Amino acid sequence: MEPAWIDFYHHVRLSADAAEVFRDLKNPKAALAWNQQAAAMPTGVFTRCPPKRD
């Protein structure tokens, strides 16, 4: 059985990461290509901040 945290890693998430990497490397053509794949990710699926606790 896979650990629960592995659900975070899927093709769309990795595509978003690749788009950021190529953006930082100043390779806009590759960044845009990866961004098109990442655009399929629903908003709110990934955040860099932990959720607020009430």
C-alpha positions in Angstrom: 0.0 0.0 0.0 1.3 3.5 -0.9 1.6 6.1 1.8 -1.1 8.9 1.8 1.4 11.6 1.0 2.1 10.1 -2.4 -1.4 11.2 -3.6 0.2 14.7 -3.8 2.3 13.6 -6.8 0.5 13.2 -10.0 1.2 14.3 -13.6 -0.5 17.6 -13.3 1.4 18.5 -10.1 4.7 17.5 -11.6 3.8 19.5 -14.8 3.3 22.6 -12.6 6.6 22.1 -10.9 8.3 21.7 -14.3 6.8 24.9 -15.6 8.2 26.8 -12.6 11.6 25.2 -13.1 11.8 26.2 -16.8 10.5 29.6 -16.0 13.3 30.1 -13.5 15.8 28.8 -16.1 14.5 31.5 -18.4 13.3 28.9 -21.0 9.8 30.3 -21.8 9.0 27.9 -24.6 9.5 24.9 -22.3 7.7 26.7 -19.4 4.7 27.3 -21.6 4.6 23.8 -22.8 4.5 22.4 -19.3 2.1 25.1 -18.2 -0.5 23.9 -20.7 -0.4 20.4 -19.0 -0.5 22.0 -15.6 -3.5 24.1 -16.5 -5.6 21.0 -16.0 -5.1 21.0 -12.3 -8.1 22.2 -10.4 -7.6 25.3 -8.3 -7.1 24.8 -4.6 -5.6 21.3 -4.9 -2.1 22.5 -4.0 -1.2 25.3 -1.6 2.2 26.1 -0.1 0.6 27.2 3.2 -0.9 24.8 5.7 -4.7 25.1 6.1 -5.9 27.4 8.9 -7.1 25.7 12.0 -10.2 27.0 13.8 
